[in-house]
Amino acid sequence: MNISYVHGLIGGMFIGAAAVILYWFNGRIMGVSGIASRLLARPGQDYWWRAAFILGLVLGGFIYQLKSPIAVVVDASEWVLMIAGVLVGFGTVMGNGCTSGHGICGMARLSKRSIVATLVFMMTGIVTVWLKKVVGV
């Protein structure tokens, strides 16, 4: 029995809950790239909640990998992953946000800018997978 949809549903509920809780308690929109970049760029009064948020993301992924019956396999070298991470970082700066800020929080607020950004994210992902899997690039 494939239960991956259950994991997706539970994960989506946690992401939504995190966005709501962060907004209720801090008055902040949950955008991971903004949280991480401000954590690294200029530590200030809001350092601890940003550090706790990023630590929670890392620990959540680690715990999931340890406890999940579904194996997580990454079929890429460390160099490819590092280059991809740098490109994603530049992309989030150029797009003024990432999928969490635009795709979850921005679209929930019906932000036109976020809707366009999320459509671009999704189409880029679809074309990339198509090029990799179908065309063989």
MODELLER restraints for C-alpha pairs under 7 A, 6 or more apart:
rsr = mdl.restraints
at = mdl.atoms
rsr.add(forms.Gaussian(group=physical.xy_distance, feature=features.Distance(at['CA:19:A'], at['CA:29:A']), mean=6.99, stdev=0.5))
rsr.add(forms.Gaussian(group=physical.xy_distance, feature=features.Distance(at['CA:19:A'], at['CA:30:A']), mean=5.36, stdev=0.5))
rsr.add(forms.Gaussian(group=physical.xy_distance, feature=features.Distance(at['CA:22:A'], at['CA:28:A']), mean=6.06, stdev=0.5))
rsr.add(forms.Gaussian(group=physical.xy_distance, feature=features.Distance(at['CA:22:A'], at['CA:30:A']), mean=6.69, stdev=0.5))
rsr.add(forms.Gaussian(group=physical.xy_distance, feature=features.Distance(at['CA:23:A'], at['CA:29:A']), mean=5.83, stdev=0.5))
rsr.add(forms.Gaussian(group=physical.xy_distance, feature=features.Distance(at['CA:29:A'], at['CA:101:A']), mean=6.76, stdev=0.5))
rsr.add(forms.Gaussian(group=physical.xy_distance, feature=features.Distance(at['CA:29:A'], at['CA:105:A']), mean=6.55, stdev=0.5))
rsr.add(forms.Gaussian(group=physical.xy_distance, feature=features.Distance(at['CA:30:A'], at['CA:100:A']), mean=6.55, stdev=0.5))
rsr.add(forms.Gaussian(group=physical.xy_distance, feature=features.Distance(at['CA:30:A'], at['CA:101:A']), mean=5.58, stdev=0.5))
rsr.add(forms.Gaussian(group=physical.xy_distance, feature=features.Distance(at['CA:30:A'], at['CA:105:A']), mean=6.66, stdev=0.5))
rsr.add(forms.Gaussian(group=physical.xy_distance, feature=features.Distance(at['CA:31:A'], at['CA:97:A']), mean=6.58, stdev=0.5))
rsr.add(forms.Gaussian(group=physical.xy_distance, feature=features.Distance(at['CA:31:A'], at['CA:98:A']), mean=6.46, stdev=0.5))
rsr.add(forms.Gaussian(group=physical.xy_distance, feature=features.Distance(at['CA:31:A'], at['CA:100:A']), mean=5.11, stdev=0.5))
rsr.add(forms.Gaussian(group=physical.xy_distance, feature=features.Distance(at['CA:31:A'], at['CA:101:A']), mean=3.77, stdev=0.5))
rsr.add(forms.Gaussian(group=physical.xy_distance, feature=features.Distance(at['CA:32:A'], at['CA:100:A']), mean=6.25, stdev=0.5))
rsr.add(forms.Gaussian(group=physical.xy_distance, feature=features.Distance(at['CA:32:A'], at['CA:101:A']), mean=6.86, stdev=0.5))
rsr.add(forms.Gaussian(group=physical.xy_distance, feature=features.Distance(at['CA:33:A'], at['CA:92:A']), mean=6.63, stdev=0.5))
rsr.add(forms.Gaussian(group=physical.xy_distance, feature=features.Distance(at['CA:33:A'], at['CA:97:A']), mean=6.29, stdev=0.5))
rsr.add(forms.Gaussian(group=physical.xy_distance, feature=features.Distance(at['CA:33:A'], at['CA:98:A']), mean=6.04, stdev=0.5))
rsr.add(forms.Gaussian(group=physical.xy_distance, feature=features.Distance(at['CA:34:A'], at['CA:97:A']), mean=6.71, stdev=0.5))
rsr.add(forms.Gaussian(group=physical.xy_distance, feature=features.Distance(at['CA:35:A'], at['CA:50:A']), mean=5.87, stdev=0.5))
rsr.add(forms.Gaussian(group=physical.xy_distance, feature=features.Distance(at['CA:36:A'], at['CA:54:A']), mean=6.95, stdev=0.5))
rsr.add(forms.Gaussian(group=physical.xy_distance, feature=features.Distance(at['CA:39:A'], at['CA:47:A']), mean=6.01, stdev=0.5))
rsr.add(forms.Gaussian(group=physical.xy_distance, feature=features.Distance(at['CA:39:A'], at['CA:50:A']), mean=6.11, stdev=0.5))
rsr.add(forms.Gaussian(group=physical.xy_distance, feature=features.Distance(at['CA:39:A'], at['CA:51:A']), mean=6.83, stdev=0.5))
rsr.add(forms.Gaussian(group=physical.xy_distance, feature=features.Distance(at['CA:65:A'], at['CA:72:A']), mean=6.80, stdev=0.5))
rsr.add(forms.Gaussian(group=physical.xy_distance, feature=features.Distance(at['CA:92:A'], at['CA:98:A']), mean=5.19, stdev=0.5))
rsr.add(forms.Gaussian(group=physical.xy_distance, feature=features.Distance(at['CA:99:A'], at['CA:118:A']), mean=6.66, stdev=0.5))
rsr.add(forms.Gaussian(group=physical.xy_distance, feature=features.Distance(at['CA:102:A'], at['CA:114:A']), mean=4.51, stdev=0.5))
rsr.add(forms.Gaussian(group=physical.xy_distance, feature=features.Distance(at['CA:102:A'], at['CA:117:A']), mean=6.71, stdev=0.5))
rsr.add(forms.Gaussian(group=physical.xy_distance, feature=features.Distance(at['CA:102:A'], at['CA:118:A']), mean=6.28, stdev=0.5))
rsr.add(forms.Gaussian(group=physical.xy_distance, feature=features.Distance(at['CA:103:A'], at['CA:114:A']), mean=6.52, stdev=0.5))
rsr.add(forms.Gaussian(group=physical.xy_distance, feature=features.Distance(at['CA:103:A'], at['CA:118:A']), mean=5.34, stdev=0.5))
rsr.add(forms.Gaussian(group=physical.xy_distance, feature=features.Distance(at['CA:106:A'], at['CA:114:A']), mean=5.10, stdev=0.5))
rsr.add(forms.Gaussian(group=physical.xy_distance, feature=features.Distance(at['CA:107:A'], at['CA:114:A']), mean=5.77, stdev=0.5))
rsr.add(forms.Gaussian(group=physical.xy_distance, feature=features.Distance(at['CA:107:A'], at['CA:115:A']), mean=5.66, stdev=0.5))
rsr.add(forms.Gaussian(group=physical.xy_distance, feature=features.Distance(at['CA:131:A'], at['CA:137:A']), mean=5.70, stdev=0.5))
